[in-house]
């Protein structure tokens, strides 16, 4: 004999319904409060992340800016030092130099010293070294042409 | 039909497009309207499966929080109520998995729990307490198949088990409930009812 197939509705058909369970009346206020709290926390996290990203980008720009603004491959400090050696060698042969140019170089040296003392930015230092290199180059060129430089 | 076992009570309501659009913009008043409409159905379903009021409330809270977070991605392919019901069922099954990690338990293990549930159950029996006589997993299978209309194939996918697993649990659970009701000397007519596959 085949056993009749059971189903829940028939099994429960004659049972009393039992109590009607309802969720607590404060469930929705709790859900809404939690939703708003999570939304607030997410907003704070997003703001913090965005601020952090901005700070990082700003720091990266600040650090790389001097490099971007200097011509690639030119080390004005090394160049000035090399020219100075060359000029010193020329001086040893003939000590005649333009007084104005010497004064100008001395002024740049003072500016460089002051800049290093106050911890100036690399761009400012590079500018001063560049100026010093140019002065030395001009002096060397004048020397080679046996000219007296009166004005740079 | 026994009122306490009405299938999907509350999940068959349509939702106006305007409410959904407002909810998708994060309007709290629209969320409140959705809760007013479906909160009870979610709670009843969760309570049937989980069997504990506090767990059911916590689950409804998680379901609604998830709904509010993800409703922007709801495209309306299925009715909103069906989508929400699916969220609820998935959350219930996740909850059952958390309660018993290692979801590959067999039907025997499920009914070992049932024996313990029987021992704890009060003598009084009604439609609600009938389901409480089952283990959580057996209760979930019975509720989802018998009341919510899920097929064995769908249950197998949700529980990550074979179809024979849910068929076995269902058959044994119904026999157990039938015997329980009969033992309480409540005469009733048990009729055949076409089963879903």
Interface residues (C-beta under 8 A of the other chain):
Chain A: X4 X5 X6 X7 X8 X9 X10 X11 X12 X13 X14 X15 X16 X17 X18 X19 X20 X21 X22 X23 X24 X27 X28 X30 X31 X32 X34 X35 X36 X38 X39
Chain B: X1 X2 X3 X4 X5 X26 X28 X31 X32 X35 X36 X39 X40 X43 X44 X47 X53 X56 X57 X60 X61 X64 X65 X68 X69 X125 X126 X127 X128 X129 X130 X142 X146 X147 X171 X174 X175 X177 X178 X181 X186 X187 X188 X189 X190 X191 X192 X193 X195
